[in-house]
Amino acid sequence: MVTKRIIPCLDIKDGRTVKGVNFVGLRDAGDPVELADRYSKEGADELVFLDITATKDKRKTMIDMVEKVARKVNIPFTVGGGISSVDDVNALLRAGADKVSINSSAVKNPQLINDLANKFGSQCVVLAVDAKNINGEWKIFLVGGRVETELNLFDWVKEGVDRGAGEILFTSMNNDGTKDGFANDALKKLSEIVNVPIIASGGAGTVQHFVDTFKEGQADAALAASVFHFKEIEIVDLKNALAEEGLKVRL
């Protein structure tokens, strides 16, 4: 059995960690460097850092913040936001990132996935997809959920993996911040059509939601934000509960 991973997510805006519901209504959740340090010590398996307004503001991810976080963590660290070239990724890896997450830039220029996979290896390339179920069809959204496309979630993920993405970070915009559980039906379908790890994102509210996404959604990892930021769920308690459910986790 593959070890299931628990991944806190730091959504960064104006140098602070923020969290909203359905991608809107952002509220402050603390200093990203302090949170990163805490999660690394509390047993998180990985950390994701997303500069959520970098693409909208047409700027690069904040390198100085990435460096500060990297100095605090001893776990794999993925960075996303405003990445559009091999040079961008070079800079982030030098700053301490282990992997990069690309989203809008990959849709606008799919060749970027190939270029990054060829240069850095597929294990370094996480394809992030923000999707919303609209009348029964999962549509891809860009620019932090602001721009709807005609792309189908499953078609785009398959293309991304074919181009070299080594991992998929799927965020359900319908579930994001609701604490009603992950989009397990979509996650299960994704796991069936591609052979790379799938990270579930959007909807974590209880320990049972994590159990369900690993068992029903067949996710390889689960990402969450507010339940960890505001200490509604402690990572050590979550992992112990997952182990009791027969799931393999790093304790």
C-alpha positions in Angstrom: 0.0 0.0 0.0 1.3 3.5 -0.9 1.9 5.8 2.0 -0.8 8.5 2.1 0.5 12.0 2.5 -0.9 15.0 4.5 -0.1 18.3 3.0 -0.9 21.7 4.5 -1.3 24.5 2.0 -0.2 28.1 2.4 -2.2 30.4 0.1 -0.2 33.6 0.1 -1.5 37.1 -0.6 0.5 40.3 0.2 2.9 38.3 2.2 0.3 36.7 4.5 -1.4 33.3 4.6 -5.1 33.7 3.6 -8.1 31.3 3.3 -11.5 31.8 1.7 -14.6 29.8 0.7 -15.1 28.9 -3.0 -12.0 31.0 -3.8 -13.5 34.3 -2.4 -13.9 36.0 1.0 -10.3 35.7 2.0 -9.3 36.1 5.6 -5.9 36.2 7.3 -4.6 32.9 8.6 -1.1 34.0 9.8 2.5 34.4 8.9 3.6 31.8 6.3 7.1 31.3 7.7 5.8 30.6 11.2 3.1 28.3 9.8 5.6 26.4 7.7 7.9 25.9 10.7 5.0 24.6 12.7 3.8 22.2 10.1 7.3 20.8 9.5 7.6 20.1 13.3 4.1 18.7 13.6 4.6 15.9 11.1 3.3 17.2 7.8 4.6 15.1 4.9 5.0 18.0 2.5 4.1 21.7 2.2 2.5 23.6 -0.7 3.1 27.4 -1.0 0.8 29.1 -3.6 1.2 32.8 -4.4 -2.5 33.1 -5.3 -2.4 36.6 -6.9 0.9 36.3 -8.8 -0.8 35.4 -12.1 -3.5 38.0 -11.7 -1.0 40.7 -10.8 1.3 39.6 -13.7 4.3 39.1 -11.4 6.6 36.4 -10.3 6.3 34.4 -7.1 8.0 36.1 -4.1 11.4 34.6 -4.1 12.4 36.1 -0.7 9.4 34.5 1.0 10.2 31.1 -0.6 13.8 31.3 0.7 12.5 32.1 4.2 10.1 29.2 4.2 12.7 26.8 2.8 15.0 27.6 5.6 12.4 26.5 8.1 11.2 23.2 6.7 12.8 19.8 6.3 10.0 18.2 4.2 9.4 18.4 0.4 8.2 21.9 -0.5 6.2 22.8 -3.6 5.8 26.4 -4.9 3.3 27.8 -7.3 2.1 31.1 -8.6 3.2 33.2 -11.6 5.5 30.5 -13.0 5.8 30.7 -16.8 9.3 29.6 -17.8 12.2 27.4 -17.2 14.1 30.4 -15.8 11.3 30.9 -13.2 11.6 27.3 -12.1 15.4 27.6 -11.9 15.1 30.6 -9.6 12.6 28.8 -7.3 14.6 25.6 -7.0 17.7 27.7 -6.1 15.6 29.5 -3.5 14.8 26.1 -1.9 11.7 24.7 -3.6 11.7 20.9 -4.3 8.8 21.0 -6.8 6.8 23.6 -8.7 3.1 23.9 -9.3 1.9 25.3 -12.6 -1.7 26.1 -13.6 -2.8 29.0 -15.8 0.6 29.2 -17.6 0.3 25.5 -18.5 -3.1 25.9 -20.1 -2.0 29.0 -22.0 1.2 27.2 -23.1 1.0 23.4 -22.8 4.5 23.0 -24.1 5.7 24.5 -20.8 4.9 21.1 -19.2 7.1 19.3 -21.6 9.9 21.8 -21.2 9.9 21.6 -17.4 9.7 17.8 -17.3 12.5 17.5 -19.8 14.7 20.0 -17.9 14.0 19.1 -14.3 12.3 15.7 -14.4 8.6 14.9 -14.1 9.0 14.5 -10.3 9.5 18.2 -10.1 6.4 19.2 -12.1 3.0 19.4 -10.3 0.1 20.2 -12.6 -2.4 22.2 -10.5 -6.0 22.2 -11.8 -8.8 24.4 -10.4 -12.1 23.0 -11.6 -15.8 23.6 -11.0 -18.7 21.2 -11.7 -21.1 23.2 -13.9 -24.3 21.3 -14.8 -22.5 18.0 -14.5 -19.3 18.9 -16.4 -16.0 19.7 -14.7 -14.6 22.8 -16.3 -11.1 24.2 -15.8 -10.7 27.7 -14.4 -7.6 29.9 -14.5 -6.1 32.9 -12.7 -7.0 31.8 -9.2 -10.5 30.6 -10.2 -11.4 33.9 -12.0 -11.5 32.8 -15.6 -13.6 30.0 -17.0 -12.3 27.9 -19.9 -13.9 25.3 -22.2 -11.4 22.7 -21.0 -12.7 19.5 -19.5 -11.0 18.5 -16.3 -10.3 14.9 -17.2 -9.2 15.6 -20.8 -6.8 18.3 -19.6 -5.3 16.2 -16.8 -4.7 13.3 -19.2 -3.0 15.7 -21.6 -0.9 17.2 -18.8 0.3 13.8 -17.7 1.1 12.7 -21.3 3.2 15.9 -21.5 5.2 15.0 -18.5 3.5 16.2 -15.3 4.5 14.0 -12.4 1.7 14.8 -10.0 -1.8 16.3 -10.1 -3.1 18.8 -7.6 -6.9 18.9 -8.1 -8.9 21.6 -6.3 -12.6 21.4 -6.5 -13.9 25.0 -6.5 -17.3 23.7 -5.5 -15.9 22.2 -2.3 -13.2 24.7 -1.5 -13.5 26.1 2.0 -16.9 24.5 2.6 -15.6 21.8 5.0 -18.2 19.4 3.5 -15.7 16.9 2.2 -13.6 16.4 -0.9 -14.9 15.8 -4.5 -14.3 12.1 -4.2 -16.2 11.0 -7.4 -14.0 13.2 -9.6 -10.9 12.2 -7.7 -11.7 8.5 -8.2 -12.1 9.1 -11.9 -8.8 11.0 -12.1 -7.0 8.2 -10.4 -8.4 5.7 -12.9 -7.3 7.7 -16.0 -3.8 8.6 -15.1 -1.0 6.8 -13.4 0.6 9.6 -11.4 -0.2 10.6 -7.8 -3.4 12.7 -7.3 -3.5 15.3 -4.5 -7.0 16.0 -3.3 -7.8 19.7 -2.4 -10.9 21.5 -1.4 -13.4 20.6 1.2 -11.6 19.2 4.2 -13.5 19.7 7.4 -13.3 16.5 9.5 -11.0 13.6 10.0 -13.6 11.4 8.2 -13.3 13.6 5.1 -9.6 12.5 4.9 -10.5 8.9 5.4 -13.1 9.1 2.7 -10.9 10.8 0.1 -8.2 8.1 0.6 -10.6 5.2 0.5 -13.4 6.4 -1.8 -11.6 9.0 -3.8 -8.4 6.9 -4.1 -6.4 10.0 -3.6 -2.6 9.6 -2.9 -2.4 12.8 -0.8 -4.8 15.2 0.8 -4.2 19.0 1.0 -5.9 21.3 3.4 -5.6 24.8 4.8 -8.0 26.2 7.3 -8.5 23.1 9.4 -4.7 23.1 10.0 -4.2 26.9 10.2 -6.8 27.4 12.9 -6.0 24.1 14.7 -9.4 22.5 14.1 -7.5 19.3 13.2 -4.1 18.4 14.6 -1.9 16.6 12.1 -0.7 14.0 14.6 -4.3 13.2 15.6 -5.3 13.0 12.0 -2.5 10.5 11.1 -3.2 8.3 14.1 -6.9 8.2 13.0 -5.9 7.3 9.5 -3.6 4.5 10.7 -6.5 3.1 12.8 -8.5 3.0 9.6 -5.9 0.8 8.1 -4.3 3.5 5.9 -0.6 3.6 5.6 0.8 6.9 6.9 4.2 8.3 8.1 3.9 8.6 11.9 
